[in-house]
Amino acid sequence: MSKPQCPQAAPRPITIRQFKNGAWESQPDVLSREIPIRIHTDSGLPKTLWAWPCNLEDLALGHVLLDMGGAGRSASVSKLNDTEFEVKLGEPLPPEAGKPAPIAATVLLKAMADFMGGEGLWDDTGCFHRAGVLNPVSMQVLHRAEDIGRHNCLDRLAGWANRSGEELSDKVLLVSARVTSSLCAKALRAGFRFIISRSAVTTASVDMATEHGATLVGFARDREGRFSVFTDKEGRIIE
């Protein structure tokens, strides 16, 4: 999956002083761009987020849906200028009723390997998280989002899903980041019930996933040929 084409988001060149092997030297480097954006709604004062400046409509829309009371409602986003967006909420949508199909263990590892091994923004700066929507039937990643903040990645996925009419309850969430209580709660609000992370999970995220009947997998690392299933009451991971 190729990098987004956003000239305004290109890394900024910089010269740094680096201490390495007992000596100082000057080195060229690049920095990821991060800017504040403002989200306007009918509910009150604008909300400010810091983000990587590309594909910001999905971010603004998804943040309102997941963190500002818009979950389960129709919504639209308008661009006011390069850094300001207006989100309007509509009527409640029918509840998503889909359930993710089971995945074999070896197939799960292959899917995560493909997802993590693809070209990405961290290749330049090492500054990014990524999250993706996996169809567990076709085993295709339908959409991938990258941002400096891991929560921003989920906002971007939710915004994309809302604008494209894609249901998330029967999909799998792939993430590079650790799954804390806040990230797990956001994933559940988005509709996901199957979460796979390359990183760690916490007691709170495991308890939350278990309570909601979600499958939670951590440490999915193909090079080590392993992953850890922390909760899977529905039996979505098969031999």
Residue frames relative to the residue before (quaternion, step in Angstrom):
aa qw qx qy qz dx dy dz
M 1.0000 0.0000 0.0000 0.0000 0.00 0.00 0.00
S 0.3624 -0.7750 0.4797 0.1950 3.61 -0.60 1.12
K 0.6027 -0.5607 0.4286 0.3724 3.53 -1.31 0.34
P 0.5542 -0.5914 0.4537 0.3704 3.62 -1.12 0.57
Q 0.3647 -0.7180 0.5506 0.2198 3.55 -1.11 0.71
C 0.2474 0.7440 -0.5680 0.2502 3.57 -0.04 1.35
P 0.2945 -0.7995 0.4909 0.1821 3.62 -0.02 1.23
Q 0.6572 0.5317 -0.3163 0.4306 3.58 1.03 -0.78
A 0.6976 0.4624 -0.2644 0.4792 3.57 1.24 -0.34
A 0.3734 0.7443 -0.4855 0.2663 3.60 1.25 0.12
P 0.5670 -0.6074 0.4193 0.3657 3.63 -0.97 0.73
R 0.3913 -0.7191 0.5278 0.2263 3.56 -1.11 0.72
P 0.4037 -0.7206 0.5049 0.2508 3.62 -0.71 1.02
I 0.0375 0.7789 -0.6236 0.0552 3.54 -1.13 0.72
T 0.2954 -0.7094 0.6019 0.2170 3.56 -1.26 0.44
I 0.1174 -0.8106 0.5731 0.0252 3.55 -0.78 1.05
R 0.3703 -0.6397 0.6042 0.2978 3.54 -1.38 0.18
Q 0.0743 -0.8154 0.5741 -0.0045 3.55 -0.70 1.10
F 0.2223 -0.7427 0.6186 0.1282 3.53 -1.01 0.94
K 0.1767 0.7866 -0.5620 0.1851 3.56 -0.56 1.19
N 0.8509 0.0357 -0.0619 0.5205 3.55 -0.98 0.94
G 0.7339 -0.4684 0.2295 0.4351 3.55 0.97 0.94
A 0.7417 0.3582 -0.2189 0.5232 3.60 1.21 0.13
W 0.4074 -0.6873 0.5491 0.2451 3.54 -1.29 0.52
E 0.1146 0.7734 -0.6218 0.0454 3.54 -1.18 0.64
S 0.4605 -0.6497 0.5269 0.2970 3.56 -1.26 0.46
Q 0.0366 -0.8065 0.5892 -0.0308 3.54 -0.96 0.94
P 0.4211 -0.6516 0.5517 0.3062 3.60 -1.11 0.60
D 0.0315 0.7844 -0.6182 0.0405 3.55 -1.06 0.73
V 0.2722 -0.7361 0.5837 0.2082 3.58 -1.30 -0.02
L 0.2586 -0.7527 0.5900 0.1358 3.54 -1.21 0.66
S 0.4590 -0.6457 0.5324 0.2983 3.55 -1.11 0.68
R 0.4076 -0.6953 0.5346 0.2543 3.55 -1.03 0.76
E 0.0011 -0.7708 0.6361 -0.0352 3.54 -1.08 0.86
I 0.0001 -0.8173 0.5737 -0.0548 3.57 -0.74 1.08
P 0.4630 -0.6364 0.5161 0.3380 3.59 -1.24 0.31
I 0.0748 -0.7634 0.6375 0.0729 3.57 -1.09 0.70
R 0.2798 -0.7578 0.5696 0.1516 3.56 -1.15 0.62
I 0.1655 -0.7824 0.5980 0.0528 3.53 -0.96 1.00
H 0.1663 -0.7919 0.5847 0.0580 3.55 -0.71 1.14
T 0.0150 0.7680 -0.6401 0.0156 3.56 -1.07 0.84
D 0.6283 -0.5366 0.4033 0.3933 3.56 -1.31 0.02
S 0.6140 0.6306 -0.3230 0.3478 3.56 1.24 -0.31
G 0.7963 -0.2481 0.1655 0.5263 3.61 1.16 -0.15
L 0.8322 -0.1917 0.1550 0.4967 3.53 -1.17 -0.71
P 0.5819 -0.5820 0.4261 0.3756 3.60 -1.12 0.59
K 0.3257 -0.7122 0.5887 0.2002 3.55 -1.25 0.57
T 0.2204 -0.7757 0.5799 0.1161 3.57 -0.96 0.90
L 0.0525 -0.7703 0.6355 0.0104 3.54 -0.98 0.95
W 0.2882 -0.7046 0.6102 0.2192 3.54 -1.24 0.46
A 0.1059 0.8219 -0.5385 0.1528 3.55 -0.74 1.05
W 0.5643 -0.5258 0.5054 0.3868 3.49 -1.41 0.14
P 0.4042 -0.7967 0.4042 0.1966 3.61 -0.62 1.14
C 0.5351 0.5746 -0.4568 0.4181 3.57 0.45 1.23
N 0.8431 0.0740 -0.0801 0.5265 3.60 -1.04 0.82
L 0.1713 0.8561 -0.4711 0.1260 3.54 1.00 0.89
E 0.5178 0.6351 -0.4317 0.3771 3.62 1.15 -0.33
D 0.6568 0.5033 -0.3134 0.4660 3.58 0.92 -0.87
L 0.6394 0.5329 -0.3246 0.4493 3.58 0.99 -0.82
A 0.6785 0.4937 -0.2949 0.4570 3.58 0.83 -0.99
L 0.6733 0.4948 -0.2964 0.4626 3.56 0.87 -0.95
G 0.6913 0.4908 -0.2867 0.4460 3.57 0.83 -0.96
H 0.6330 0.5328 -0.3446 0.4435 3.59 1.01 -0.71
V 0.6464 0.4972 -0.3238 0.4797 3.57 0.99 -0.77
L 0.6548 0.5232 -0.3172 0.4436 3.58 0.94 -0.83
L 0.7906 0.3657 -0.1740 0.4593 3.58 0.85 -0.96
D 0.8191 0.2625 -0.1100 0.4981 3.60 1.02 -0.71
M 0.7493 0.3573 -0.2133 0.5152 3.60 1.20 -0.10
G 0.7199 -0.5143 0.2429 0.3977 3.54 1.01 0.87
G 0.5613 0.6492 -0.3741 0.3515 3.57 1.21 0.24
A 0.3868 0.7466 -0.4787 0.2525 3.61 1.23 -0.02
G 0.8287 0.2193 -0.1772 0.4834 3.54 -0.96 0.93
R 0.6541 0.4829 -0.3238 0.4839 3.58 1.23 0.29
S 0.5255 -0.5759 0.5038 0.3720 3.55 -1.24 0.39
A 0.0041 -0.8087 0.5870 -0.0375 3.57 -1.11 0.58
S 0.1167 -0.7629 0.6299 0.0872 3.54 -1.31 0.38
V 0.2004 -0.7769 0.5879 0.1034 3.55 -1.16 0.61
S 0.1156 -0.7735 0.6213 0.0470 3.55 -1.08 0.84
K 0.3589 -0.7218 0.5532 0.2100 3.55 -1.02 0.84
L 0.2442 -0.7824 0.5592 0.1247 3.59 -0.63 1.14
N 0.7303 -0.1797 0.1030 0.6510 3.56 1.15 -0.74
D 0.7862 -0.3601 0.2018 0.4598 3.60 -1.23 -0.11
T 0.8039 0.2570 -0.1233 0.5221 3.60 1.11 -0.55
E 0.7070 0.3992 -0.2677 0.5188 3.62 1.22 0.15
F 0.0434 -0.8032 0.5925 -0.0443 3.53 -0.97 0.99
E 0.2245 -0.7537 0.6028 0.1348 3.53 -1.19 0.64
V 0.1116 -0.7895 0.6027 0.0314 3.55 -0.85 1.03
K 0.1070 -0.7821 0.6129 0.0339 3.55 -0.86 1.02
L 0.2805 -0.7635 0.5644 0.1406 3.54 -0.89 1.02
G 0.2339 -0.7817 0.5674 0.1109 3.53 -1.10 0.81
E 0.8049 -0.2738 0.2188 0.4789 3.52 -1.17 -0.66
P 0.6063 -0.5378 0.4270 0.4011 3.60 -1.21 0.40
L 0.3458 -0.7246 0.5625 0.1974 3.55 -1.12 0.77
P 0.6016 -0.5342 0.4226 0.4174 3.61 -1.15 0.40
P 0.5507 -0.6192 0.4309 0.3573 3.63 -0.96 0.74
E 0.4583 -0.6575 0.5196 0.2959 3.55 -1.08 0.74
A 0.1682 -0.8301 0.5293 0.0486 3.57 -0.79 1.02
G 0.4788 0.7000 -0.4287 0.3116 3.59 1.25 -0.08
K 0.1845 -0.7544 0.6184 0.1197 3.54 -1.28 0.47
P 0.4934 -0.6797 0.4459 0.3093 3.60 -0.91 0.83
A 0.4816 -0.6563 0.5048 0.2872 3.54 -1.07 0.80
P 0.5678 -0.5990 0.4297 0.3664 3.62 -1.13 0.51
I 0.2089 -0.7609 0.6058 0.1020 3.54 -1.26 0.57
A 0.4280 -0.6830 0.5302 0.2632 3.57 -0.99 0.84
A 0.6455 -0.5696 0.3513 0.3681 3.56 -1.11 0.73
T 0.6949 0.4679 -0.2904 0.4625 3.59 0.82 -0.93
V 0.6328 0.5239 -0.3266 0.4673 3.57 1.08 -0.69
L 0.6077 0.5536 -0.3447 0.4531 3.58 1.05 -0.74
L 0.6719 0.4931 -0.3001 0.4641 3.58 0.87 -0.92
K 0.6462 0.5137 -0.3221 0.4634 3.59 0.98 -0.81
A 0.6457 0.5207 -0.3264 0.4532 3.60 0.95 -0.81
M 0.6746 0.4796 -0.2979 0.4755 3.57 0.95 -0.84
A 0.6162 0.5462 -0.3439 0.4513 3.58 1.06 -0.71
D 0.6651 0.4924 -0.3015 0.4736 3.57 0.92 -0.89
F 0.6623 0.5210 -0.3013 0.4463 3.56 0.98 -0.89
M 0.7351 0.4134 -0.2374 0.4822 3.58 0.82 -0.95
G 0.6939 0.5079 -0.2815 0.4259 3.57 1.08 -0.62
G 0.5319 0.6499 -0.4037 0.3629 3.57 1.24 -0.24
E 0.6509 -0.5072 0.3936 0.4052 3.54 -1.25 0.48
G 0.0696 0.8244 -0.5562 0.0791 3.56 -0.93 0.86
L 0.6982 -0.4876 0.3372 0.4014 3.52 -1.33 0.20
W 0.6212 0.5558 -0.3611 0.4180 3.60 1.07 -0.57
D 0.4749 0.6687 -0.4471 0.3569 3.60 1.22 -0.19
D 0.7087 0.4531 -0.2557 0.4766 3.59 1.09 -0.70
T 0.8525 0.1741 -0.0239 0.4922 3.57 0.74 -1.07
G 0.3606 -0.7404 0.4923 0.2816 3.61 1.16 -0.41
C 0.5348 0.6922 -0.3337 0.3514 3.55 1.32 0.27
F 0.6981 0.5372 -0.2409 0.4074 3.58 1.23 -0.25
H 0.2831 -0.6617 0.6615 0.2109 3.47 -1.43 0.49
R 0.1306 -0.7692 0.6129 0.1249 3.54 -1.31 0.22
A 0.0631 -0.7613 0.6442 0.0376 3.53 -1.28 0.55
G 0.0694 -0.8224 0.5647 0.0074 3.56 -1.07 0.68
V 0.3694 -0.6885 0.5837 0.2212 3.52 -1.34 0.48
L 0.1034 -0.8125 0.5736 0.0089 3.56 -0.54 1.23
N 0.3016 -0.7030 0.6136 0.1959 3.55 -1.02 0.88
P 0.3033 -0.8075 0.4719 0.1823 3.64 -0.38 1.15
V 0.5923 0.5407 -0.3757 0.4644 3.59 1.27 -0.03
S 0.7628 0.3241 -0.1775 0.5306 3.58 0.79 -1.03
M 0.2774 -0.7793 0.4935 0.2688 3.58 1.29 -0.50
Q 0.4482 0.6484 -0.4721 0.3947 3.54 1.08 0.82
V 0.3771 -0.6733 0.5806 0.2596 3.56 -1.09 0.74
L 0.3014 -0.8010 0.4971 0.1430 3.56 -0.41 1.25
H 0.7934 -0.0618 0.0644 0.6021 3.57 1.08 -0.67
R 0.1182 -0.7769 0.6157 0.0582 3.53 -1.13 0.73
A 0.1062 -0.7821 0.6124 0.0454 3.55 -1.05 0.82
E 0.0704 -0.7804 0.6205 0.0316 3.55 -1.09 0.79
D 0.1587 0.7596 -0.6212 0.1095 3.54 -1.11 0.72
I 0.6504 -0.5139 0.3866 0.4042 3.53 -1.30 0.25
G 0.7471 0.3327 -0.1831 0.5456 3.56 1.02 -0.82
R 0.4920 -0.6816 0.4548 0.2940 3.59 -0.91 0.91
H 0.6259 0.5268 -0.3455 0.4597 3.59 1.07 -0.64
N 0.5989 0.5634 -0.3547 0.4451 3.57 1.08 -0.68
C 0.6108 0.5638 -0.3545 0.4282 3.58 1.04 -0.74
L 0.6795 0.4718 -0.2946 0.4784 3.59 0.94 -0.84
D 0.5925 0.5494 -0.3630 0.4641 3.58 1.07 -0.69
R 0.6632 0.5134 -0.3043 0.4517 3.57 0.91 -0.92
L 0.6478 0.5058 -0.3252 0.4677 3.60 0.97 -0.77
A 0.6635 0.5057 -0.3087 0.4568 3.59 0.93 -0.88
G 0.6454 0.5147 -0.3208 0.4643 3.58 1.01 -0.77
W 0.6391 0.5150 -0.3183 0.4743 3.56 0.99 -0.85
A 0.6698 0.5094 -0.3089 0.4432 3.59 0.85 -0.95
N 0.6523 0.5133 -0.3174 0.4586 3.58 0.97 -0.83
R 0.7075 0.4633 -0.2697 0.4606 3.58 0.88 -0.93
S 0.7344 0.4071 -0.2364 0.4889 3.60 1.09 -0.61
G 0.4547 -0.7047 0.4378 0.3239 3.58 1.27 -0.12
E 0.4202 0.7198 -0.4504 0.3201 3.58 1.19 0.52
E 0.3315 -0.7338 0.5589 0.1982 3.58 -0.81 1.00
L 0.2730 -0.7962 0.5245 0.1279 3.57 -0.94 0.91
S 0.5308 0.6687 -0.4075 0.3240 3.61 1.16 -0.36
D 0.7347 0.3653 -0.2306 0.5232 3.61 1.16 -0.47
K 0.5812 0.5655 -0.3711 0.4525 3.57 1.28 0.33
V 0.4055 -0.6781 0.5569 0.2563 3.54 -1.37 0.15
L 0.2949 -0.7370 0.5828 0.1737 3.56 -0.99 0.88
L 0.1225 -0.7610 0.6351 0.0510 3.56 -0.88 1.04
V 0.0353 0.8109 -0.5821 0.0488 3.60 -0.81 0.94
S 0.4255 -0.6850 0.5328 0.2566 3.53 -1.21 0.61
A 0.6845 0.5361 -0.2661 0.4163 3.57 1.16 -0.65
R 0.6121 -0.5024 0.4467 0.4165 3.54 -1.33 0.21
V 0.3447 -0.7303 0.5546 0.2007 3.57 -1.13 0.68
T 0.0759 -0.7882 0.6105 -0.0161 3.54 -0.27 1.34
S 0.7237 -0.4095 0.3041 0.4648 3.57 -1.29 0.00
S 0.6767 0.5037 -0.3071 0.4405 3.59 0.91 -0.88
L 0.6711 0.4768 -0.3106 0.4753 3.60 0.97 -0.76
C 0.6340 0.5225 -0.3305 0.4646 3.58 1.01 -0.77
A 0.6488 0.5174 -0.3192 0.4575 3.58 0.94 -0.87
K 0.6561 0.5029 -0.3134 0.4674 3.57 0.98 -0.81
A 0.6391 0.5215 -0.3259 0.4619 3.59 0.98 -0.80
L 0.6539 0.5030 -0.3102 0.4724 3.59 0.99 -0.81
R 0.6413 0.5125 -0.3293 0.4665 3.60 0.98 -0.78
A 0.6349 0.5279 -0.3249 0.4612 3.57 1.10 -0.67
G 0.6038 -0.5819 0.3474 0.4196 3.58 1.21 -0.45
F 0.5096 0.6678 -0.4189 0.3448 3.60 1.24 -0.25
R 0.0694 -0.7773 0.6236 0.0451 3.52 -1.18 0.74
F 0.6994 0.3157 -0.2453 0.5925 3.56 1.28 0.39
I 0.0238 0.8220 -0.5601 0.1005 3.56 -0.40 1.30
I 0.0378 -0.7870 0.6157 -0.0123 3.56 -0.86 1.02
S 0.0580 -0.8079 0.5863 -0.0122 3.56 -0.73 1.11
R 0.4602 -0.6449 0.5318 0.2992 3.53 -1.20 0.57
S 0.7392 0.4286 -0.1945 0.4817 3.54 1.20 -0.57
A 0.7568 -0.4062 0.2940 0.4194 3.55 -1.33 -0.37
V 0.2593 -0.7073 0.6267 0.1994 3.52 -1.41 0.15
T 0.3613 -0.7256 0.5403 0.2258 3.58 -1.29 0.12
T 0.6831 -0.4588 0.3545 0.4440 3.57 -1.28 0.18
A 0.6683 0.5163 -0.3069 0.4389 3.57 0.92 -0.91
S 0.6730 0.4872 -0.3140 0.4595 3.59 0.93 -0.82
V 0.6310 0.5183 -0.3384 0.4677 3.60 1.04 -0.70
D 0.6583 0.5036 -0.3119 0.4645 3.59 0.91 -0.89
M 0.6634 0.5121 -0.3006 0.4553 3.56 0.96 -0.90
A 0.6598 0.4995 -0.3078 0.4695 3.58 0.92 -0.90
T 0.6431 0.5268 -0.3219 0.4530 3.58 0.95 -0.85
E 0.6521 0.5335 -0.3090 0.4412 3.57 0.93 -0.93
H 0.7549 0.3760 -0.1956 0.5005 3.58 1.03 -0.79
G 0.5195 -0.6698 0.4075 0.3396 3.60 1.21 0.22
A 0.4421 0.6932 -0.4529 0.3447 3.57 1.17 0.57
T 0.3955 -0.6764 0.5684 0.2510 3.54 -1.24 0.56
L 0.0482 -0.8056 0.5904 -0.0098 3.58 -0.83 1.00
V 0.0406 -0.7931 0.6058 -0.0482 3.53 -0.70 1.22
G 0.0663 -0.7965 0.6001 0.0324 3.56 -1.00 0.84
F 0.8137 0.2870 -0.2055 0.4619 3.53 -1.38 0.17
A 0.2603 0.7656 -0.5391 0.2354 3.59 0.97 0.87
R 0.1678 0.8057 -0.5292 0.2065 3.55 -0.02 1.35
D 0.3358 -0.7968 0.4697 0.1780 3.52 -0.31 1.30
R 0.6294 0.5522 -0.3549 0.4159 3.60 0.98 -0.73
E 0.7077 0.3927 -0.2433 0.5346 3.56 1.17 -0.57
G 0.3849 -0.7643 0.4446 0.2648 3.57 1.32 -0.08
R 0.6469 0.5260 -0.3095 0.4573 3.58 1.02 0.71
F 0.0777 0.7299 -0.6777 -0.0446 3.48 -1.45 0.19
S 0.3237 -0.7422 0.5585 0.1804 3.56 -1.25 0.46
V 0.2417 -0.7583 0.5918 0.1280 3.56 -0.84 1.03
F 0.1835 -0.8185 0.5393 0.0739 3.57 -0.51 1.19
T 0.7768 -0.1063 0.0352 0.6197 3.57 1.16 -0.50
D 0.1454 0.7744 -0.5980 0.1468 3.56 -0.94 0.97
K 0.0133 -0.8504 0.5257 -0.0172 3.57 0.69 1.09
E 0.6875 0.4969 -0.2780 0.4508 3.58 1.12 -0.66
G 0.4230 -0.7357 0.4480 0.2813 3.61 1.24 -0.06
R 0.2667 0.8072 -0.4886 0.1964 3.58 0.97 0.82
I 0.6832 0.3982 -0.2808 0.5438 3.59 1.23 -0.23
I 0.0865 -0.8220 0.5628 -0.0089 3.54 -0.59 1.21
E 0.6473 -0.5433 0.3750 0.3811 3.55 -1.27 0.44
